[in-house]
Amino acid sequence: MLAESLAALAAAGGAAVVQAATTDAWTELRDRVARWFGRGDGELERVQLERLDRSAAELVAGAGSEQERALQATVWRTRIEDLLESLPDDAERERAAAGLRALLEDTAAAGAISAGAGGVAAGRDVSVKAEGGSIAAAVLHGGAHIGPPPVPDPAQG
């Protein structure tokens, strides 16, 4: 059984895969996640690339439904947990966890979208209308997500 901090890290990794799968960040995240899983084994990396591509295709086919997003997040969380549990010792597990944390932090920083005070920032479509007065309504297409889940601090586990 994984420590709570590693289980939370695995959940953050699964969520990051799902969040990136239909965005411009996908290619880079996909390649980095496959390398992380491959751990220097080119064949294992190729297998992970195929799995990541299948997950992205499922998310597109499911039109980003919350059910499909939850399923794929669980699939990738479980794969990450399985890899971490399979490592022979705590030192190797911590090295792998540090690599995944760095990957998630880099991905979050690269995809950061921000706005100043009173502003609106979006990574996808936003439509706002004001008709016949000062009331405006916004329509979000594709759902709303506020960044990847925070990466847990190893000291919390």
Secondary structure, DSSP 4 states (H G I P E B T S, - for coil): ---HHHHHHHHHHHHHHHHHTTSTTHHHHHHHHHHHHHTT-HHHHHHHHHHHHHHHHHHHHTTT-HHHHHHHHHHHHHHHHHHHHHSSSHHHHHHHHHHHHHHHHHHHHHT-----TT----SS-EEEEE-SSS-EEEEESS----SSPPPPPGGG-
